Amino acid sequence: MGFIRKQEEKMALRLLAWQYQRMNQPLPGAAELRRDAARIVDDAHRIAKRSGSNLVSIMKDLVADIRRKGSG
């Protein structure tokens, strides 16, 4: 895994943790968080490639979507 990919996943992990904290919910296990972060980065890259959008804003939207699905 490359340096940039690792940084993207770390950012996604921070976004996920922030979102859980904001919703006053306990964090899931580290393995689940890492898996979700990797999926967010993969999805964000696919969307950015198709739409030409900003990767960070796409990741924020994906994190919010994951949290909405998890709490429903």
DSSP file (Angstrom, degrees, kcal/mol; ACC not computed):
  #  RESIDUE AA STRUCTURE BP1 BP2  ACC     N-H-->O    O-->H-N    N-H-->O    O-->H-N    TCO  KAPPA ALPHA  PHI   PSI    X-CA   Y-CA   Z-CA
    1    1 A M              0   0    0      0, 0.0     2,-0.0     0, 0.0     0, 0.0   0.000 360.0 360.0 360.0 135.9    0.0    0.0    0.0
    2    2 A G     >  -     0   0    0      1,-0.1     4,-2.2     4,-0.0     5,-0.2  -0.274 360.0-109.0 -80.2 165.9    1.3    3.4   -1.0
    3    3 A F  H  > S+     0   0    0      1,-0.2     4,-2.1     2,-0.2     5,-0.2   0.911 117.1  48.5 -58.8 -47.2    2.0    6.4    1.3
    4    4 A I  H  > S+     0   0    0      1,-0.2     4,-2.5     2,-0.2    -1,-0.2   0.912 110.0  51.9 -64.4 -42.3   -0.9    8.4   -0.1
    5    5 A R  H  > S+     0   0    0      1,-0.2     4,-2.4     2,-0.2    -1,-0.2   0.915 109.0  51.0 -59.6 -43.1   -3.4    5.6    0.2
    6    6 A K  H  X S+     0   0    0     -4,-2.2     4,-2.2     1,-0.2    -1,-0.2   0.907 110.5  49.1 -61.0 -41.2   -2.3    5.1    3.9
    7    7 A Q  H  X S+     0   0    0     -4,-2.1     4,-2.3     2,-0.2    -2,-0.2   0.893 109.7  51.6 -65.8 -39.7   -2.9    8.8    4.5
    8    8 A E  H  X S+     0   0    0     -4,-2.5     4,-2.3     1,-0.2    -2,-0.2   0.913 110.9  48.0 -62.5 -42.5   -6.3    8.7    2.9
    9    9 A E  H  X S+     0   0    0     -4,-2.4     4,-2.4     2,-0.2    -2,-0.2   0.876 109.9  52.3 -67.6 -36.7   -7.3    5.7    5.0
   10   10 A K  H  X S+     0   0    0     -4,-2.2     4,-2.2     2,-0.2    -1,-0.2   0.907 110.2  48.9 -63.5 -40.4   -6.1    7.5    8.2
   11   11 A M  H  X S+     0   0    0     -4,-2.3     4,-2.5     2,-0.2    -2,-0.2   0.913 110.5  50.3 -64.8 -41.8   -8.2   10.5    7.2
   12   12 A A  H  X S+     0   0    0     -4,-2.3     4,-2.6     2,-0.2    -2,-0.2   0.889 108.7  52.9 -63.2 -39.0  -11.2    8.3    6.7
   13   13 A L  H  X S+     0   0    0     -4,-2.4     4,-2.7     2,-0.2    -1,-0.2   0.919 109.8  48.1 -61.2 -43.6  -10.6    6.6   10.1
   14   14 A R  H  X S+     0   0    0     -4,-2.2     4,-2.6     2,-0.2    -2,-0.2   0.904 111.3  50.6 -64.2 -40.6  -10.6   10.1   11.7
   15   15 A L  H  X S+     0   0    0     -4,-2.5     4,-2.4     2,-0.2    -2,-0.2   0.922 111.9  47.6 -62.4 -43.5  -13.7   11.0    9.9
   16   16 A L  H  X S+     0   0    0     -4,-2.6     4,-2.5     2,-0.2    -2,-0.2   0.937 112.6  48.1 -62.4 -46.8  -15.5    7.9   11.0
   17   17 A A  H  X S+     0   0    0     -4,-2.7     4,-2.5     1,-0.2    -2,-0.2   0.906 112.4  49.6 -61.7 -41.6  -14.3    8.3   14.6
   18   18 A W  H  X S+     0   0    0     -4,-2.6     4,-2.8     1,-0.2    -1,-0.2   0.910 110.2  50.8 -62.5 -42.2  -15.5   11.9   14.6
   19   19 A Q  H  X S+     0   0    0     -4,-2.4     4,-1.7     2,-0.2    -2,-0.2   0.912 110.8  48.0 -65.0 -42.1  -18.9   10.9   13.2
   20   20 A Y  H  <>S+     0   0    0     -4,-2.5     5,-2.4     2,-0.2     4,-0.2   0.927 113.5  48.3 -61.6 -44.5  -19.4    8.2   15.9
   21   21 A Q  H ><5S+     0   0    0     -4,-2.5     3,-1.5     1,-0.2    -2,-0.2   0.915 109.6  52.2 -62.6 -43.4  -18.4   10.8   18.6
   22   22 A R  H 3<5S+     0   0    0     -4,-2.8    -1,-0.2     1,-0.3    -2,-0.2   0.840 111.1  47.2 -61.9 -34.4  -20.8   13.4   17.1
   23   23 A M  T 3<5S-     0   0    0     -4,-1.7    -1,-0.3    -5,-0.2    -2,-0.2   0.369 112.3-121.6 -88.3   3.7  -23.6   10.8   17.2
   24   24 A N  T < 5 +     0   0    0     -3,-1.5    -3,-0.2    -4,-0.2    -2,-0.1   0.898  66.7 136.7  55.4  44.6  -22.7    9.8   20.8
   25   25 A Q      < -     0   0    0     -5,-2.4    -1,-0.2    -6,-0.1    -2,-0.1  -0.917  59.3-104.5-119.7 148.0  -22.2    6.2   19.8
   26   26 A P        -     0   0    0      0, 0.0    -3,-0.0     0, 0.0    -5,-0.0  -0.382  40.2-106.4 -68.8 147.7  -19.4    3.9   20.9
   27   27 A L        -     0   0    0      1,-0.1     3,-0.1    -2,-0.1   -10,-0.0  -0.504  32.3-127.0 -70.8 139.0  -16.7    3.1   18.3
   28   28 A P        -     0   0    0      0, 0.0    -1,-0.1     0, 0.0     5,-0.0  -0.174  49.3 -60.7 -72.0 179.7  -16.8   -0.3   16.8
   29   29 A G     >  -     0   0    0      1,-0.1     4,-2.2     4,-0.1     5,-0.2  -0.140  48.3-110.7 -61.7 159.1  -13.7   -2.5   16.8
   30   30 A A  H  > S+     0   0    0      1,-0.2     4,-2.6     2,-0.2     5,-0.2   0.866 117.0  54.1 -60.3 -39.0  -10.5   -1.4   15.2
   31   31 A A  H  > S+     0   0    0      1,-0.2     4,-2.2     2,-0.2    -1,-0.2   0.905 109.5  47.4 -64.6 -40.7  -10.8   -4.1   12.4
   32   32 A E  H  > S+     0   0    0      2,-0.2     4,-2.6     1,-0.2    -1,-0.2   0.902 111.7  50.5 -67.6 -40.0  -14.3   -2.9   11.5
   33   33 A L  H  X S+     0   0    0     -4,-2.2     4,-2.6     2,-0.2    -2,-0.2   0.926 111.2  48.3 -62.3 -44.6  -13.2    0.7   11.4
   34   34 A R  H  X S+     0   0    0     -4,-2.6     4,-2.4     2,-0.2    -2,-0.2   0.903 111.8  49.9 -62.5 -40.8  -10.2   -0.1    9.2
   35   35 A R  H  X S+     0   0    0     -4,-2.2     4,-2.1     2,-0.2    -2,-0.2   0.920 112.4  46.9 -64.1 -44.1  -12.4   -2.1    6.8
   36   36 A D  H  X S+     0   0    0     -4,-2.6     4,-2.5     2,-0.2    -2,-0.2   0.905 111.7  51.4 -64.1 -41.0  -14.9    0.8    6.6
   37   37 A A  H  X S+     0   0    0     -4,-2.6     4,-2.3     2,-0.2    -2,-0.2   0.914 109.8  49.1 -63.2 -42.9  -12.2    3.3    6.0
   38   38 A A  H  X S+     0   0    0     -4,-2.4     4,-2.4     1,-0.2    -1,-0.2   0.903 112.0  49.1 -63.4 -40.3  -10.7    1.2    3.2
   39   39 A R  H  X S+     0   0    0     -4,-2.1     4,-2.8     2,-0.2     5,-0.2   0.900 109.5  52.0 -66.1 -39.9  -14.1    0.9    1.6
   40   40 A I  H  X S+     0   0    0     -4,-2.5     4,-2.8     2,-0.2    -2,-0.2   0.930 111.0  47.1 -60.6 -45.8  -14.7    4.6    1.9
   41   41 A V  H  X S+     0   0    0     -4,-2.3     4,-2.3     2,-0.2    -2,-0.2   0.918 112.9  49.1 -64.4 -43.6  -11.4    5.4    0.2
   42   42 A D  H  X S+     0   0    0     -4,-2.4     4,-2.1     2,-0.2    -2,-0.2   0.946 114.5  44.7 -59.6 -48.8  -12.2    2.8   -2.6
   43   43 A D  H  X S+     0   0    0     -4,-2.8     4,-2.6     1,-0.2     5,-0.2   0.905 111.7  52.8 -63.0 -41.9  -15.6    4.2   -3.2
   44   44 A A  H  X S+     0   0    0     -4,-2.8     4,-2.8    -5,-0.2    -1,-0.2   0.894 108.6  50.3 -62.5 -39.9  -14.4    7.8   -3.1
   45   45 A H  H  X S+     0   0    0     -4,-2.3     4,-2.1     2,-0.2    -1,-0.2   0.916 111.1  48.7 -64.8 -41.9  -11.8    7.0   -5.7
   46   46 A R  H  X S+     0   0    0     -4,-2.1     4,-1.8     2,-0.2    -2,-0.2   0.932 114.5  45.1 -62.2 -45.6  -14.4    5.4   -8.0
   47   47 A I  H  X S+     0   0    0     -4,-2.6     4,-3.1     1,-0.2     5,-0.4   0.921 112.8  50.4 -65.3 -44.0  -16.7    8.3   -7.6
   48   48 A A  H  X S+     0   0    0     -4,-2.8     4,-2.5     1,-0.2    -1,-0.2   0.873 108.5  53.3 -63.0 -36.6  -14.0   10.9   -8.1
   49   49 A K  H  < S+     0   0    0     -4,-2.1    -1,-0.2    -5,-0.2    -2,-0.2   0.906 115.6  39.5 -65.2 -40.9  -12.8    9.2  -11.2
   50   50 A R  H  < S+     0   0    0     -4,-1.8    -2,-0.2    -5,-0.2    -1,-0.2   0.914 130.5  25.6 -72.7 -44.5  -16.3    9.2  -12.7
   51   51 A S  H  < S-     0   0    0     -4,-3.1    -3,-0.2    -5,-0.2    -2,-0.2   0.665  91.3-128.9-101.1 -17.9  -17.4   12.7  -11.6
   52   52 A G     <  +     0   0    0     -4,-2.5    -4,-0.2    -5,-0.4    -3,-0.1   0.684  57.5 149.9  75.8  16.8  -14.1   14.6  -11.2
   53   53 A S        -     0   0    0     -6,-0.4     2,-0.3     1,-0.1    -1,-0.2  -0.223  57.1 -79.9 -79.7 171.5  -15.2   15.7   -7.7
   54   54 A N     >  -     0   0    0      1,-0.1     4,-1.9    -3,-0.1     5,-0.2  -0.573  33.7-142.3 -73.7 127.9  -13.0   16.4   -4.7
   55   55 A L  H  > S+     0   0    0     -2,-0.3     4,-2.4     1,-0.2     5,-0.2   0.876  97.4  52.1 -61.1 -41.8  -11.9   13.2   -3.0
   56   56 A V  H  > S+     0   0    0      1,-0.2     4,-2.2     2,-0.2    -1,-0.2   0.920 109.8  47.6 -65.4 -44.2  -12.2   14.7    0.6
   57   57 A S  H  > S+     0   0    0      1,-0.2     4,-1.9     2,-0.2    -1,-0.2   0.878 111.6  51.8 -66.2 -35.1  -15.7   15.9    0.1
   58   58 A I  H  X S+     0   0    0     -4,-1.9     4,-2.4     2,-0.2    -2,-0.2   0.924 108.8  50.5 -64.1 -44.2  -16.7   12.6   -1.4
   59   59 A M  H  X S+     0   0    0     -4,-2.4     4,-2.5     1,-0.2    -2,-0.2   0.898 108.2  52.8 -62.6 -39.9  -15.2   10.7    1.6
   60   60 A K  H  X S+     0   0    0     -4,-2.2     4,-2.2     1,-0.2    -1,-0.2   0.921 110.5  47.7 -60.4 -43.3  -17.1   13.0    4.1
   61   61 A D  H  X S+     0   0    0     -4,-1.9     4,-2.2     1,-0.2    -2,-0.2   0.903 111.4  50.1 -64.3 -41.0  -20.4   12.2    2.3
   62   62 A L  H  X S+     0   0    0     -4,-2.4     4,-2.4     2,-0.2    -2,-0.2   0.895 109.3  51.3 -66.1 -39.4  -19.6    8.4    2.3
   63   63 A V  H  X S+     0   0    0     -4,-2.5     4,-2.3     1,-0.2    -1,-0.2   0.930 110.1  49.5 -61.6 -44.9  -18.8    8.5    6.0
   64   64 A A  H  X S+     0   0    0     -4,-2.2     4,-2.2     1,-0.2    -2,-0.2   0.893 110.4  51.1 -61.8 -39.1  -22.1   10.3    6.7
   65   65 A D  H  X S+     0   0    0     -4,-2.2     4,-2.3     2,-0.2    -1,-0.2   0.914 109.2  50.2 -64.5 -42.9  -23.9    7.7    4.6
   66   66 A I  H  X S+     0   0    0     -4,-2.4     4,-2.3     1,-0.2    -2,-0.2   0.919 111.4  48.3 -61.8 -43.9  -22.3    4.8    6.5
   67   67 A R  H  X S+     0   0    0     -4,-2.3     4,-1.8     2,-0.2    -1,-0.2   0.894 110.3  51.4 -65.6 -39.7  -23.3    6.3    9.9
   68   68 A R  H  X S+     0   0    0     -4,-2.2     4,-0.7     1,-0.2    -1,-0.2   0.918 112.8  45.7 -63.4 -42.0  -26.9    6.9    8.7
   69   69 A K  H  < S+     0   0    0     -4,-2.3     3,-0.5     1,-0.2    -2,-0.2   0.881 112.2  52.0 -68.2 -37.4  -27.2    3.3    7.6
   70   70 A G  H  < S+     0   0    0     -4,-2.3    -1,-0.2     1,-0.2    -2,-0.2   0.793 111.9  44.8 -69.9 -29.0  -25.6    2.0   10.8
   71   71 A S  H  <        0   0    0     -4,-1.8    -1,-0.2     1,-0.2    -2,-0.2   0.538 360.0 360.0 -93.3  -5.8  -28.0    4.0   13.1
   72   72 A G     <        0   0    0     -4,-0.7    -1,-0.2    -3,-0.5    -2,-0.2   0.451 360.0 360.0 -95.9 360.0  -31.2    3.1   11.1
